[in-house]
Amino acid sequence: MPVTLHAEGYPHADEPIGTVEDVYNGHLTPDLAVSTFRNIDRLFPTRTIPASDSPKALSDALVDLPGMVSYQVDDATYDLYDFLSLDNVAGMIVLKDGEVVYETYQRGNTPDTRWMSMSVAKSITSTLVGAAIVDGYINGLEDMVTDYVPALADSAYDGVSIRDILLMASGVEWNETYTDPKSDRRDLLRAQIEQRPGSAMEVMAALPRAHDPGTHHTYSTGETQVLGEVVHGAVGMPLADYLAEKIWQPYGMEADANWWLDSLDGVEIGGSGLSATLRDFARFGQFFLEGGEIDGNPILP
């Protein structure tokens, strides 16, 4: 069942937040954007990804990174402090050989802050496809999307493979413009706001074909929503539960995370809305650097 994590013990639980429409319209002041992005479980129902009982330690091997880093753009030279301020960075962690060499939190964030992943969630959803292949839930990347998502039968997704979806090359027409109220991305957001089971796939099933599958790349959050439905249909469990079982808990994530749902107790939003601590996002990256294995066991192909 969906669980709300923000209430008890969360350091940012009482902060004011904006609306999801303000997020996509870009109509948030900097401070309100920050408080919204660390409280996204107040925007939509979420499902919890429980922390590990045995968190993986991240040891410190700190270096003077600000004194070591500089870069040049045209005739101007910048350092790490310039990067943090000019890019409005709210948190940054750097690992080398699995150890923390630099870590900083800004704008009131702390190591306990859960931050909205935005499209990093796409990489997590696609990772679960790999786990499902290893586990035998998915035969391979040439399987058809409609084998796992019957709601897309007789749509432009007929003849589209999982490989095509992973490459965002289904050939299905898509407009990703966040700030355009008439874009396909905003149609998908309105379906999420509606919180009606199946409404997201109704949006995707209504889209026309623009190219042959596998021939043209178009960046599409909708494509990863379809991918989330593929994983859900294949493994027969929520994405959050599968992520917890395969990676989050066995690799040793130290904090609960949460993931937006398309409807109450529904399917996770495959393309965004996963909220976790900075250190656990770093652990996820380290999991990849270690070849997608945990204690010698291959989780990914």
Protein Blocks (a to p, Z undefined) as FASTA:
>chain_A
ZZdfklnopaklmpccddfklmmnopacfklmmmmmmmmmmmbccddddddfbdcddddd
ddcfklmgccdehjbccdfklmmmmnopabdcddeehiafbdcdeehiafklccdfkjml
mmmmmmmmmmmmmnomagbjkbcfklmmmmlgoiakgoiafklmmnopnopacdfbfklm
kbmklmmmmmmmnopghklmmmmmmpccfbdehiaccddfklmmmmmmmmmmmnopafkl
mmmmmmmmmnopabdcddddfbehiacdfkgoiacdfklmmmmmmmmmnoopaehiafbZ
Z
